[in-house]
Amino acid sequence: MYNKEMPRYSVRKTVFPLALCLSVFPALLCRSDDGGTEDGRGAWVEPLESDNRRAALPFGPIIAAMNIRPGMSVADLGAGTGFFSFPIAEAMKGSGRVYATETDPKMADALRRRIGERGAANVSAVRVSGEGVDPFYKKHRFDIIFACELYHYLRRPAEYFGALRPSLVPGTGRLFIIHLKNDPDFSAPEFGDCKRTLWALGPLGRDSALFKKAAAGIEDFMARWDGGEVPVSVRERLAANFNAMLDDRGLFAAMLDAYPPLTDRDGLGGWIMPLENKVFPRENRPLMRWLAAELDMRDVFKKEKKEISEDEKRYLRVLNRILLTGVFKTDRLGFIKGGLSFYASDRRIVSDMREAGYELVAAHEILAYHHLLEFKTGGK
């Protein structure tokens, strides 16, 4: 059995070699190997149209931020099922034109059928090449180019959007990019009915430091909870507690204490292994180790270090989010992230767009899980 007196090797010793190997891991995760969407994307029709996705990407505020007006010409890049194409067309009151472009032939065919079924006369489905910028774009001028959850599929985003720049109407044309955040606050859809989270929390016991952080203010409810419905007030408090833990430099230590090695076998992969085994999806585990090693080497977990940098704060939030969503089963929107654990930051996108000849007009802070960035053509 695990002996509490067993020397507990530091994170630095147990995971540094992996951290060294993964020193470029986050950057690699921000790019895919091709310029278009994945083959077989038609299999994603159901999640693309799910209620959770509609909650994460509400049409009203997004269309208002884009200032959609009748008569506009709009290119919806990687339109998929027409998730945004149809609301944009409706906002133009049947006028103008939405060009819903797709690289996946099956998705493009399905989109054409949906256009016919809905009688959306001002929406056109356009099959485009996944290699570079299709000649179609060069034949048109658009008031708005809209790219939702597309950026991470592009191998060279600056080159791609730079080639699209002449297709925007000079002066008034706008490029809008919606892109996933790496460290968003928690909100209600992730917790669902909260039962899975409470079932994972209960066995820790009231004396656990992790329980005290996560269950602050709902201890009495936890003591009498019988698995039934969770009141809204408890759900709201739980979400607030989880948001507070995103910036908590002591959360990693509390997690390790909550899930210690119990047998000799548990310790074979280092004493981080029991916690790692709690984290789902499994794809997040290497990134968790890399972040833990990086932050440990920077002494972020030490109370003696009073101030931490902005980059360290971002890394800490990503690590804590991986731990909280993975251990407490809160990531109900995980399908949106696809196969990637880490995405380009908004700073990376702004830098890429500056290189491509755009200027940032506004970062619209209206979405819980996504950045909404507005650009115009610059003087390049």
Protein Blocks (a to p, Z undefined) as FASTA:
>chain_A
ZZfklccddfklmmmmmmmmmmmmmmmmmpcfbfbdcehklmmmmmmmgmklmmmmcfkl
mmmmnopaehiacddehklnommmmmmmmmnnopajdddddfblklmmmmmmmmmmnopa
kbccddddfehjafklmmpccfbdcdehklmmpmblmlmmmmmmmmpcghjaccdddddd
fkbccdfklnmnommmmmmmmmnopmlmklmmmmgoilmmmmmoghiacdfklmmmmmmm
mmmmmmmmklmmmmmmmmccfbfklmmnojklmmmmmpccfklmmmmmmmmmmmmmnomm
pmklmbacfklmmmmmmmmmmmmmmmnopalmlmmnmmafbdcdfklmmmmmmmnopacf
bdcdfbfkbccddddddfZZ
